[in-house]
Amino acid sequence: MAQFLVRATRSSDLSAVRRLHAWARRVFANFGEEDLPGYVASQGPLYGWVAEDGGRLQGFLACTAKRAGWPEVRGLLLAEAWPSDDLMLALCGRAGADLRGLEAEGLVCLTSEDWLVTLLERAGFRVEERVISLRWQGASWTDATSDGPPVRLRLAQGSDLAALVALDDAAFDPIWRLDRPGISLYLVTTTHFVVAEQDGVLVGYAVTDARGSEAQIIRLAVHPTARRQGVGRRLLLDALAHARGENAETAILNTQASNAASQRLYHRLGFREVGKGLSVLVRRL
Ligand SMILES: CC(C)(COP(=O)(O)OP(=O)(O)OC[C@H]1O[C@@H](n2cnc3c(N)ncnc32)[C@H](O)[C@@H]1OP(=O)(O)O)[C@@H](O)C(=O)NCCC(=O)NCCS
């Protein structure tokens, strides 16, 4: 049985990890090149681990802890196409132990890569859900007219953070919940973060990023007590209007294959499923 030394990465590993990235036989890199130094520095919310065998780098695992309690695997670089189960177990085991110390409940990975599903299953992950993508395929943007319930839409601001975290907790199942840093990040990095208020109370929010020809609707949530009153529809129409205003030609979003409510809403507004979707793998810690 091979003995691997697995440890958290440090900044001095960056060039070795970059070399591995260049020649690894298996590459899952769901991160921008500019984020790699952050993962390697392991300072949170980005974390990295390496596995060495006799001083030779065999693997690198990158996770982001932007979801409350459920860090996500965003990168796996493997020197061999089919590494031993020992290597995967050692990497995932060490990452799991370190993240449990940070109060993680489990690890999540979203992927369409069959090889990655196979390797993660061998390391104790289970496919628990599927995520599908839907693209807006309305005949023209003018379809997106807005009417609906007496809610006020306005841009989100920093002082909404506590209410947004509470709303997110109420709206989503645990593995999909964002924590405060995760929501803050969207506040500063996306082009349109809107909240819906009813009698001064925050009842919904939507996050859209519209740069380039395809806008991305990143998040849509309505508090359970305010559902089926048209708030979700209103937020989605506003997101589409923003996309159109930014000269996007279309818009795309993701949702769970099991989420019938959101799919009905998206279909009614002209979204249609595209691509083969992603498997959602979960490993409880
Ligand atoms: C999906 C979600 C945003 C819908 O918000 P909402 O305010 O309840 O939606 P609306 O009232 O605007 O509904 C618009 C249409 O969507 C469909 N719809 C919404 N909820 C539905 C449900 N529970 N069952 C079936 N259809 C539903 C209906 O077609 C509805 O129109 P109708 O009421 O005239 O039949 C909300 O259920 C939610 O926050 N869910 C949890 C988070 C989530 O799934 N986010 C999106 C995917 S990541």
PDBQT file of the ligand as one rigid body, heavy atoms in Angstrom, charges set to zero:
ROOT
HETATM    1  C1  LIG A 301     -38.371  29.064  -6.814  1.00  0.00    +0.000 C 
HETATM    2  C2  LIG A 301     -38.845  30.283  -6.017  1.00  0.00    +0.000 C 
HETATM    3  C3  LIG A 301     -37.832  31.400  -6.155  1.00  0.00    +0.000 C 
HETATM    4  C4  LIG A 301     -40.202  30.723  -6.575  1.00  0.00    +0.000 C 
HETATM    5  O1  LIG A 301     -40.582  31.929  -5.910  1.00  0.00    +0.000 OA
HETATM    6  P1  LIG A 301     -42.132  32.361  -5.774  1.00  0.00    +0.000 P 
HETATM    7  O2  LIG A 301     -42.164  33.773  -5.353  1.00  0.00    +0.000 OA
HETATM    8  O3  LIG A 301     -42.858  31.396  -4.914  1.00  0.00    +0.000 OA
HETATM    9  O4  LIG A 301     -42.640  32.193  -7.270  1.00  0.00    +0.000 OA
HETATM   10  P2  LIG A 301     -43.885  32.932  -7.923  1.00  0.00    +0.000 P 
HETATM   11  O5  LIG A 301     -44.966  33.122  -6.916  1.00  0.00    +0.000 OA
HETATM   12  O6  LIG A 301     -43.406  34.154  -8.624  1.00  0.00    +0.000 OA
HETATM   13  O7  LIG A 301     -44.351  31.833  -8.958  1.00  0.00    +0.000 OA
HETATM   14  C5  LIG A 301     -44.297  32.039 -10.359  1.00  0.00    +0.000 C 
HETATM   15  C6  LIG A 301     -44.634  30.722 -11.027  1.00  0.00    +0.000 C 
HETATM   16  O8  LIG A 301     -43.652  29.753 -10.701  1.00  0.00    +0.000 OA
HETATM   17  C7  LIG A 301     -44.287  28.467 -10.566  1.00  0.00    +0.000 C 
HETATM   18  N1  LIG A 301     -44.153  28.014  -9.185  1.00  0.00    +0.000 N 
HETATM   19  C8  LIG A 301     -43.640  28.700  -8.149  1.00  0.00    +0.000 A 
HETATM   20  N2  LIG A 301     -43.655  27.919  -7.035  1.00  0.00    +0.000 NA
HETATM   21  C9  LIG A 301     -44.219  26.744  -7.397  1.00  0.00    +0.000 A 
HETATM   22  C10 LIG A 301     -44.494  25.538  -6.702  1.00  0.00    +0.000 A 
HETATM   23  N3  LIG A 301     -44.224  25.397  -5.386  1.00  0.00    +0.000 N 
HETATM   24  N4  LIG A 301     -45.033  24.535  -7.387  1.00  0.00    +0.000 NA
HETATM   25  C11 LIG A 301     -45.295  24.640  -8.710  1.00  0.00    +0.000 A 
HETATM   26  N5  LIG A 301     -45.069  25.769  -9.420  1.00  0.00    +0.000 NA
HETATM   27  C12 LIG A 301     -44.521  26.789  -8.773  1.00  0.00    +0.000 A 
HETATM   28  C13 LIG A 301     -45.719  28.683 -10.944  1.00  0.00    +0.000 C 
HETATM   29  O9  LIG A 301     -45.839  28.493 -12.334  1.00  0.00    +0.000 OA
HETATM   30  C14 LIG A 301     -45.929  30.104 -10.564  1.00  0.00    +0.000 C 
HETATM   31  O10 LIG A 301     -46.957  30.717 -11.237  1.00  0.00    +0.000 OA
HETATM   32  P3  LIG A 301     -48.468  30.571 -10.664  1.00  0.00    +0.000 P 
HETATM   33  O11 LIG A 301     -48.407  30.875  -9.196  1.00  0.00    +0.000 OA
HETATM   34  O12 LIG A 301     -49.217  31.554 -11.491  1.00  0.00    +0.000 OA
HETATM   35  O13 LIG A 301     -48.853  29.148 -10.917  1.00  0.00    +0.000 OA
HETATM   36  C15 LIG A 301     -39.051  29.911  -4.507  1.00  0.00    +0.000 C 
HETATM   37  O14 LIG A 301     -39.845  28.754  -4.447  1.00  0.00    +0.000 OA
HETATM   38  C16 LIG A 301     -37.764  29.685  -3.744  1.00  0.00    +0.000 C 
HETATM   39  O15 LIG A 301     -37.152  30.620  -3.236  1.00  0.00    +0.000 OA
HETATM   40  N6  LIG A 301     -37.343  28.408  -3.640  1.00  0.00    +0.000 N 
HETATM   41  C17 LIG A 301     -36.118  28.057  -2.916  1.00  0.00    +0.000 C 
HETATM   42  C18 LIG A 301     -34.873  28.594  -3.563  1.00  0.00    +0.000 C 
HETATM   43  C19 LIG A 301     -34.789  28.182  -5.017  1.00  0.00    +0.000 C 
HETATM   44  O16 LIG A 301     -35.195  27.105  -5.381  1.00  0.00    +0.000 OA
HETATM   45  N7  LIG A 301     -34.237  29.081  -5.853  1.00  0.00    +0.000 N 
HETATM   46  C20 LIG A 301     -34.171  28.916  -7.292  1.00  0.00    +0.000 C 
HETATM   47  C21 LIG A 301     -33.341  27.798  -7.770  1.00  0.00    +0.000 C 
HETATM   48  S1  LIG A 301     -31.680  27.790  -7.237  1.00  0.00    +0.000 SA
ENDROOT
TORSDOF 0
